[in-house]
Amino acid sequence: MPRKAQVFLTFDVEDPVTPASDDAVVWLADLLREKGVSAAFFVTGDKARALVGRRRLDVIEALRGHDIGYHTNHHSTHPTVAEYLESYGWADGVAEVVRRERSGADLIRDLSGQQLCGFATAGTSWGPQVPGALADLNIPAHVHSFSRTGGSHNPHWYAGALCFARSEAIGPVEDDLQDPARFADLIGRLPQIIRRAARSQDRVLHLYIGHPTIFVNQEFWDGLNYASGRNPEPGTDLAAPPPRSSASTRTMLNNLAQLVDAVRAVPEAEFVALSDLVASRRTTPAFPQGWFATALSEAAGPDIRTTSRLLSPAQLLYTLCRAIQGEDVDRAGPGGEVLGPVEHPEPAEQADHPTWLDDKQLRKVAESVCRTVAATGALPTLARTDGIAVPVATLYGSLLDLVTRRPVDTLSSLPGRMPLSARTELPPIADEISEHYARRVRRWMHRPDLNVTELTRLTRAQTWSLRAAVAA
């Protein structure tokens, strides 16, 4: 029996302008239902309101049997997600996401009578506070996240949420469905893509089909109306994109049907509903006796590693500090999710620190970390005690050095002094994620003067919270 890739399909349902895009949703939902495939349709609040206004609740009815997700309240209308988060820090940014997005999410839940399967990033507009807000929005996962673990883990945990990396999705496939040469190339590559996914640790393959509006229109509705910060006056009619010919629409639908058949023809593939995939990855991992030693061995090395299937670096540092406080962590378990540092250190505080800590200082430093996590759910930037401010990366690396030299179960009886050595502040993946984010976010859907300095800082800091998601 070959290992199978778990293939899931997604669509972004966002066009409130053209009534034909409503029909496209129905056609796509019906086509896939006839094929026995359940896809995930991520709907915007504005699209849901347009369906109500046009009396097209048959579109929502057509989605029964499929997963329904959330695709932001207003998508490309300014301020977009990144624009409204531009000047916020962590806690106030999370609160702002909840304030702006709750009404759209609640409307879609009410119309569909379904729980939402996830939150899909709108275009390139994102901030790390979005996954941080999902628990408050009662949304179990985040699709098209800019996060990734660096270990080809998809899905993964980031900022306290189960996330699927934008970089790991294949698509949008709509670009291939309308071009014969590109479609033939995709069909030719598909068996290799599936087999590669089946051999991976996570066996997940995300086929991002795209947007129902592109099945009936030649361009995107939002680029015509909102590019580069443009915001039409409320009440004015939005420009409609030029329609696609009915023959071209039929070609795209037929090619999608062929794509489904081509996936089914590969023995290593199986279609799964996104909601089932999310449920299997949101289970609490098992922590058998000795799990702490295993987690420490996974973390050993010169860099802050994010590929553990047990703990994020933030969770592991918190667990180490609890062990220093005398807690039997092997029995108690690691506790809940822990965020990366979200605070700004005081400008007057320097990252300078002594070359070692005595046992009393180390206990106090560990206590300060535990106190901050208990109060905020996040690591401090600097662990402070008696006028000493130790960067958490230095504390983390120094503690890992310590436990490699002595048995794990003796952390409650510390040496007279522990050497401190400077460490890189963040996991190496932080540079890759922030570069990808900064490059992508500069595209058409934002004001040209958008400043993502603080969003990038928080994005980088939350790489401390990364870990792979474990399947049930």
N, C-alpha and C positions, 0 to 999 in steps of 0.2 A: 504494500500500500504506500504510494508516494506521499511525501509531505506536501501539503496543499497550501498555496497562497490564498489568504482570505481577501477577496476582492470586494471593495465597496465603491459605489457610484455616488457622486454628489452633483447638485445643480444649485446655482445662485439665482433666486427668483426675485427680481428687483425692479423691473421696468413698470412704473406707474403711469406711463404716458400713452403707450399704444395698446388698444384693446386686443389687437391680434396676439400680443404676447400672452394674454390670458388663455387664449385657445391653445397656444403652444404648450403651456403647462399641462393642459388636459391631454393633448396628444401624446406627450412624452410619458406621462403617468400611465396612460392606458397601454401604450406600446410595451413598456417594461412590465406591467402587470400581466399582460398576455404572454410575456416571455418567462414569467415566474420569478422576476427579479424585483427586490425591494430597494429603491434608491432613497437618498436623503435630499430633500428639497429645503433649502435655506431661504426663508422669506423675510423681506424687510417690513417694518411697520408701515411705511408709505405704500408698499404694494398691497398689504392687507387692507388698508383704508381705501385704496382705489377699488379693490374688489368689492368692498361693501358699497361704495358709492355707485359702482356700475352694476350692482346686483348680480355679481358673478360668484356667489358662494358655491356654485357648482364646481369651481376650480378647487376650492378647499375640499369639497366632497370627493373630487377625483384623486386627491392625495391620500385617501384612506387606504391603508395597507402599505403605504410608504412612510418613512420617517419624515418628520417636519422639524426643521431647525430655525434658528434666528440669525438674521443677516444685517443687524443694526436697525435702528429706528428710521434713519433718514439717508443712509448710504452716502451719496455724494453731495448732498445739500450742505452748504457751509454754515456753521463749522462742522467739518468731518471729525471723526474720532480723534485723530492725531492733533487736529487744530484745537478741539476743545480741551484736550489734555496738555496742551503746549506749556502752560504756566503752572501746572499742578505737580506736587510731590506725590508720595505714595498714598497715604491714607485719604487725603482730600481728593486725589485722582480716582481712587476706587469708589469713593462716595459719589463722585461726579458721573462715573460710568453708570452706576446703579440709578442715579436720579434721571439721567437722560435716556436710558435704555429700558427701564422697567415697563413703561406704558406700552411700548411696541411688543415686547415679549409677552406681556399679559394678554394683549389683544389677540395675538396669534394662538396662544394657548386656548383662549376662550372660544375663538372661531372654530378651531380644529377639534377641541375636546381631547387633545393629546398633550403629553409632556414633550417638551422640546428635547431633541436629541443632542443639540450642541449649538455653539455660536460660531459662525464663519466670519472671518475678517472680510471687511468690505474693501475691495481693491487693495491698495497699499496703505490704508489708513488704520493704524494700530498703535497700541501702547501696552506695556507690560501690565498696566493696571486692569486691562480687559480680562485676562485669565484670573487676575486677583479678585475680580468682582463676581465671578461666575457663581460662587456658592450663594451669595446674596440674591442673585437673580434666579436661583434654582435651575441652573443649566449645567449639565454634567460634564461637558467637554468643549474643547476649543479646536476648530478646524482652520487650517491655513495660518497657524501660528508662525511667527518668525523665529521661534526657539527651536533648538535641536540639541541633542546631547553630545554630538561629536563621535558617537559610536554607532551610527546608522540605526539608532533606536527610534522607531516610530510605531506606536505612540510613546510618549514620555510624560513625565510630570515636570511642570514649570510654574513658578509663582502660585503653587497650591492647586493647580488645575491639571486635568488630563488633557494633553495637547497632541495634535497631529501636525507635523511640520509642513509648512508650505513647500519647502524645498524637496520633500519626498513625494509630492503628488505628481502624477502623470497628467499633463493637460495644461490649459483647457483643450479637450479633445475636439471641441466644436471647430477649431481651426483646421483639423484634419478631415472632419466629416464633409466639409464643403469643397475640398480640393482633391481630385482623383489621385494625383501623384503622391500627395502626402498621406492620403488614406491607405493606399497600397503599401506605402512604406511602413505605416503604423501596424497594419495587419501582419506584415512580414516580420516585424520586430517583436510582436506581442508574445509569442511563445518564449522567447529568450527573457523578456521582461518578467513574465510570470514565473518562470523557473528560477530566475535570480531571486525573486521575492520569496519563493517557496523555500529556498536554501538559507534565507536570512534568519536571524534569531527570532524575529517577531512575525514573519510570514504575512505581513500586511501589505496590500497594494491598493492605493487610493487612485482610482480613475476619476479625475475631475472632468466631467463632461462639459460643463460650462454654464451657459445662460439660455433659458428658453427664448429670450428676446432675439438672440442671434439666429434662431431657427426661422424667424419670420422677418427680420430686419437686417440691413446690410451694415449698420453701424450701431454703436451704443448710444442710448438715449441721454446718458449723463455727460458724456464727453461733449455733446452738442450744447449743453446747457450750463455746465458747472466747471469746465476746465479752467485751470489757473486762477481759481478764486472767484470766478464769475458767479453771481447769485441773482437769478431773475427776481423781480419784485413779486411778493406774494399776490396771488390772484391772477397773475398773467399766465397765458398759455405757454407751456414749454414746447420747444421745437421737437418735432417728431422725426426720427431717422427715416431715410428712404427704405421702402419695403423690399423684401427679397421676393423673387418670383416664386410662384407656387411650385414650379418644376424644381427650383433649387431647394425649397423646403422639403419636397418629397425625397430628393436625393439625400439630404442630411438625415432624415428619419430612416430611410432604408439603410443607409450606412451604419446608423446606430444599431439597428436590428442585426446587421451583419457583424458588428463588433461584439455584441452580446453572444452571438453564436460562435464567434471565433474564440472568445474567452472560454466558453463551455467546452470547446473541442480540445482544449489543453488539459490533459489528465491532472496536472498539478494545480488546477484552479478550482475554487469554489466561491460562489457569491455569498456574501453575508450582509445582513442589515447593519448599518452603522450603530444603531441602538444596542444590538446584541454584542458587537465588538466593544463598545464602551462599557457595557455591563461586565463583560469578562475581564476588562482591564482595571475596573474600579474596585475589585475585591482587595481586601487587605492581604498583603503577602504573608506567607507563613514564616514564623521566626523560631525555628527549632533551637534546641539547646546548642550553644556555641555559635549562634548567628553573629554575635558581636565580633568574635575573632575573625569570622569570614568577612564581615564588612571592613574590618581594619586591613585585612590582607588585600582586598580589592582596592583600597584607597592608597596603599603604599606606593611611593614613587615621588619623583621630584615635582610633579605638577598636581594641581587640585583636580581630581578626576571626577567626571560626571556620569560615568557609564555603569555605575553599580546598579544592580537590580534589587538592592535592599534599601539603601539610604542615599539621600543627596549629601553633598559635603556639609550643608547647613545642618541637616539632621545628625550627621555623624559628630560634628563638633559639639552640638548640644548634648548628645549622648555621652561623649567623653567628659564633658563638664559635669554632668549628673553623676557619672561614675566616680569622679574625683570627690564629689560631695558625699560619697559613701553609698549611693543607691545601687542595688543589684539590677543593673540594666539588662543583663541576660535574661532575667526572669520578668522584668517589668516591660520590656520591649522599648522601641525607640520613641514612642509618643507620636503625635500627629505631624503634619507638614510643618516645616520651618522655612520662612522666607529668608532670602539673602538680605544684607544690610540695606535699610531704606532711609536711614538718617543721614544728614550732613554733619560731619564732625565740626566742632567749633573751630573757627578760623585760627584761634590762638593755640589750639592743641596741635602738637607736632607728632608725627609718627615715630619719632625717636623713642627708644626704649632701652632698658638695661640689657646687658648681654646674658643675664640669667635672672630667674625668679626663685626665691626660696620657697619652701613648702607652704608657709603661711600666705605668702603673696599669691602663689598659684591657686590655693583654695579660694582666696578672695576674688581673684580674676575669674575663676570658674563660676563662682557664685554670682558675679555680676552678669555673666553671659546668661545664666539660667534665669536671673531676675528679668532681664530684658526680653528674653523669649516668652516668659510667662505673661509679661505685660503687653507685648506688641505682636507676638507671633513671628518676630524677625530677629536675626542676629544684630548685635550692635556693630557699628563700624570699628570702634575701638573698645576693647575690654579694659575697664578702668578700675584702679584701686590705689589708694594711698598716694595719689599724685602720679601714678604710672598709667600710661595709656598704650596698650599693646594692640597693634592691628590684628584683626581676627585671623587673617591669613597666616601671620607669624605664629600666633598661638596654635592654630590648627596644625601647621607643619611641625612645630616643635613638639606637640603632643604625640603626633604620629611617630616622630623620631624616638620619643621616650618609650612608647609601647613596643617598638621593635627591639628595644634593648632589655625589656623586662616582661614578665608574664602579665597578661591583660588583667587577671583577677587581683593584682596587687596595686591597682590605681588608687585604692583608698588609703594605702600607706605609701606616701610619696618619698622620693629621695630628698636629701637636704637641699639640693638646688637643681633646677632644670635649665639647661642652656637654651637661649633664644637665638634663632637665626632668621634673618629677613627672608620673606617669601614673596613670590609674585602675588599680587593682590587678588587676582581673579583666575578662574579656570581658563585655559588657553582658548576654549571655544567661545569665550566672550568676545574676542576680536573678530572672529568669523561672523558671529550673529550680529554684532553691532555694525560691521561693515556692510553686511547684506541689508540690514534694516535701513541704514543711512542712505544707501544707494537707491533702494526701491522707493522709499518714502518721498523722494524728491520728484516724483512723477506728476502727471498732469492734474491729478485730482486735488492737489493742495495749493494754497497760496504760495507764490514763489519765495516769499520771505518767511516761510514756516521755520521756526527755530526748534530743533529736536534735541538740543543739548541735554536738557534734564531727562527727557524720555530715553535718550541713549544711555545716560548714566544709570538709570533705573533698570533698563534692559540688561545692561552688563552686570549690575549687582545681583539680579535674580538668577544669573547662571549658577550661583551658589545653591539654588533650590532645584537644580536639574537632577533627575534620575530616570532610568528606564522604567517603563510600565510593565508589570508582571501579569501575564495571562493566568486566568484561573486554571 
